Amino acid sequence: MQFDDGVSVPMHYLNPTSAIPLVPVTMNCTVPPIPTSDRAYRVGTALREMLKAYPGSERIAVLATGGLSHEPGGPRYFWVDEEFDLWFLDLLKKGDHEALLRECTLERMEAAGSGGTAELLAWILTLAFTTGSAEVLAYMPAIAWRTGTGMVVWNNLAA
């Protein structure tokens, strides 16, 4: 499997010698049919249950990548929807999974950037591994990169 920047860049910094085994989980986020937020969350829940049942003693990290608002190659290619990005990050900070799943629809993501913003489905899949609020470590509307960029961490894991 060839990796794009969503995997290769974080692994360059987190696992530079490739000493840690990697199991990538990829999902369609650009071409219909695109999964809904609820579907991504349910896949995350299934993965969480599978990993809980794993008999090994290894520690497991779950990492999601994907840009916030962006529209690669579209008419709004150099536009970042900062209002949407901050709204999404605020939902993560509030820690209300049900509200996020209800409010963060594909239509809302597409309005913030067609063909790119749905990368947030990876964040939503990861949400299934957590409880409570996320800590927003960074946010930058990176016009030069043509995307909203952010970083969050959850310190409370789902049982």
MIVOBA-251258 format. One line per field, with one value per residue (C-alpha): x, y, z; residue in three letters. Coordinates in pm, 1 decimal. Example, Ala and Ser with C-alpha at 12.3 -4.5 7.8 and 13.67 -1.06 7.14 Angstrom:
2
east <- (1230.0, 1367.0)
north <- (-450.0, -106.0)
up <- (780.0, 714.0)
aa <- (Ala, Ser)
***
This chain:
159
east <- (0.0, 133.6, 77.1, -0.3, 97.7, -178.5, 24.2, 380.3, 425.6, 302.9, 494.4, 811.8, 797.1, 631.4, 790.7, 1096.9, 1263.9, 939.1, 1005.3, 641.5, 393.6, 136.9, -213.4, -358.8, -733.9, -843.8, -1187.2, -1341.0, -1394.6, -1410.2, -1622.5, -1985.3, -2098.3, -1917.2, -1993.4, -2190.6, -2050.5, -2260.4, -2120.0, -1760.7, -1831.0, -1981.6, -1674.4, -1460.3, -1672.0, -1629.9, -1251.8, -1241.0, -1426.9, -1198.6, -887.7, -1027.9, -1070.2, -713.0, -528.6, -185.8, -25.9, 97.0, -5.0, -208.5, -225.2, -499.3, -410.8, -637.7, -524.3, -712.0, -748.2, -1017.5, -1195.6, -1048.9, -1157.4, -873.2, -884.3, -1227.6, -1342.1, -1266.5, -919.2, -750.6, -1032.8, -1039.4, -1368.6, -1229.5, -1579.1, -1650.8, -1311.3, -1356.3, -1714.3, -1591.0, -1306.7, -1550.5, -1773.7, -1471.9, -1390.0, -1746.5, -1711.2, -2073.7, -2040.9, -2413.8, -2427.6, -2124.6, -2274.0, -2605.9, -2462.5, -2152.9, -2330.8, -2178.6, -2375.5, -2220.7, -1872.0, -1924.0, -2042.3, -1710.0, -1507.2, -1614.8, -1396.7, -1168.5, -1345.8, -1497.0, -1147.9, -1284.3, -1457.4, -1123.0, -1139.3, -1495.9, -1391.8, -1126.4, -1385.4, -1532.3, -1218.0, -1271.6, -1497.2, -1525.7, -1372.2, -1072.9, -797.1, -729.6, -352.2, -334.1, -536.5, -419.1, -610.1, -318.9, -406.7, -67.6, -148.3, -509.3, -655.7, -752.7, -504.7, -550.6, -436.7, -634.5, -576.2, -816.2, -694.3, -1001.7, -1037.7, -1360.1, -1379.0)
north <- (0.0, 344.6, 616.0, 978.7, 1268.5, 1178.6, 874.0, 941.8, 1277.4, 1170.4, 842.8, 1029.2, 1206.4, 943.9, 628.6, 731.4, 388.9, 201.1, -0.7, 21.9, -191.1, 15.2, -93.6, 177.0, 221.7, 415.9, 531.5, 700.5, 1069.6, 1215.9, 1012.6, 913.6, 716.0, 883.6, 735.1, 946.2, 1069.3, 806.9, 532.1, 644.3, 646.3, 295.5, 168.2, 324.4, 153.1, -182.9, -130.8, -36.8, -356.5, -565.0, -414.9, -468.1, -837.0, -864.0, -1109.4, -946.5, -723.0, -452.9, -92.9, 49.7, 408.6, 541.5, 835.7, 1015.1, 1251.8, 1470.8, 1838.5, 2061.0, 2277.4, 2260.8, 2213.6, 2056.9, 2166.5, 2326.5, 2684.6, 2761.5, 2606.9, 2894.2, 2944.5, 2810.5, 2815.1, 2927.9, 2957.7, 2591.5, 2478.3, 2654.7, 2522.9, 2164.5, 2200.8, 2349.1, 2041.1, 1822.5, 2038.0, 2002.4, 1622.7, 1561.5, 1279.4, 1266.6, 1638.1, 1608.8, 1313.7, 1494.5, 1829.9, 1738.1, 1609.6, 1541.5, 1838.4, 2065.8, 1934.2, 1975.4, 2334.7, 2403.2, 2250.5, 2000.9, 1695.6, 1759.4, 1849.6, 1500.2, 1389.4, 1477.6, 1139.2, 995.4, 1222.0, 1105.5, 738.7, 808.0, 978.9, 631.4, 546.4, 837.9, 981.3, 1339.4, 1643.1, 1685.3, 1929.6, 2150.0, 2181.2, 2393.3, 2553.4, 2748.9, 2849.2, 2766.7, 2945.7, 2857.8, 2489.8, 2547.0, 2386.7, 2447.4, 2264.4, 2152.1, 1909.9, 1766.6, 1503.4, 1304.1, 1196.1, 989.3, 661.7, 468.0, 146.1)
up <- (0.0, -87.9, 170.1, 108.4, 332.1, 578.7, 685.1, 571.4, 748.4, 1095.5, 1072.1, 975.0, 1311.9, 1533.1, 1394.6, 1189.7, 1195.2, 1126.2, 1441.1, 1550.2, 1353.2, 1162.0, 1066.0, 840.4, 821.7, 517.3, 411.6, 113.4, 177.7, -172.1, -414.2, -350.3, -170.7, 118.3, 461.3, 704.6, 1034.5, 1211.8, 989.6, 1054.0, 1428.3, 1411.3, 1224.5, 1498.1, 1762.9, 1586.5, 1566.1, 1934.8, 2029.0, 1806.5, 1966.8, 2316.7, 2232.7, 2101.6, 2330.5, 2300.8, 2560.4, 2322.9, 2376.6, 2090.7, 1970.1, 1744.5, 1523.1, 1276.5, 1005.6, 762.4, 698.0, 837.6, 577.5, 228.7, -131.3, -331.6, -693.5, -657.5, -711.6, -344.6, -358.3, -170.7, 78.2, 434.4, 626.0, 959.2, 1108.1, 1028.3, 1158.7, 1492.3, 1517.2, 1463.1, 1713.3, 1964.9, 1926.7, 2004.9, 2309.3, 2438.1, 2427.9, 2328.3, 2077.0, 2002.5, 1921.2, 1695.6, 1507.5, 1473.3, 1364.1, 1161.6, 853.1, 513.0, 382.7, 644.8, 567.0, 191.6, 242.1, 416.4, 134.0, -128.2, -173.1, 123.5, 443.7, 466.3, 572.5, 916.3, 904.8, 1020.3, 1325.9, 1387.0, 1358.6, 1623.6, 1843.0, 1908.0, 2106.9, 2345.7, 2611.0, 2717.3, 2562.6, 2337.7, 2414.4, 2112.7, 2090.7, 1776.4, 1498.9, 1197.5, 884.6, 653.8, 330.0, 178.6, 235.5, 124.3, 436.5, 792.4, 1013.7, 1368.5, 1631.9, 1921.8, 2187.0, 2400.4, 2740.9, 2827.8, 2645.4, 2605.3, 2803.8)
aa <- (Met, Gln, Phe, Asp, Asp, Gly, Val, Ser, Val, Pro, Met, His, Tyr, Leu, Asn, Pro, Thr, Ser, Ala, Ile, Pro, Leu, Val, Pro, Val, Thr, Met, Asn, Cys, Thr, Val, Pro, Pro, Ile, Pro, Thr, Ser, Asp, Arg, Ala, Tyr, Arg, Val, Gly, Thr, Ala, Leu, Arg, Glu, Met, Leu, Lys, Ala, Tyr, Pro, Gly, Ser, Glu, Arg, Ile, Ala, Val, Leu, Ala, Thr, Gly, Gly, Leu, Ser, His, Glu, Pro, Gly, Gly, Pro, Arg, Tyr, Phe, Trp, Val, Asp, Glu, Glu, Phe, Asp, Leu, Trp, Phe, Leu, Asp, Leu, Leu, Lys, Lys, Gly, Asp, His, Glu, Ala, Leu, Leu, Arg, Glu, Cys, Thr, Leu, Glu, Arg, Met, Glu, Ala, Ala, Gly, Ser, Gly, Gly, Thr, Ala, Glu, Leu, Leu, Ala, Trp, Ile, Leu, Thr, Leu, Ala, Phe, Thr, Thr, Gly, Ser, Ala, Glu, Val, Leu, Ala, Tyr, Met, Pro, Ala, Ile, Ala, Trp, Arg, Thr, Gly, Thr, Gly, Met, Val, Val, Trp, Asn, Asn, Leu, Ala, Ala)
***
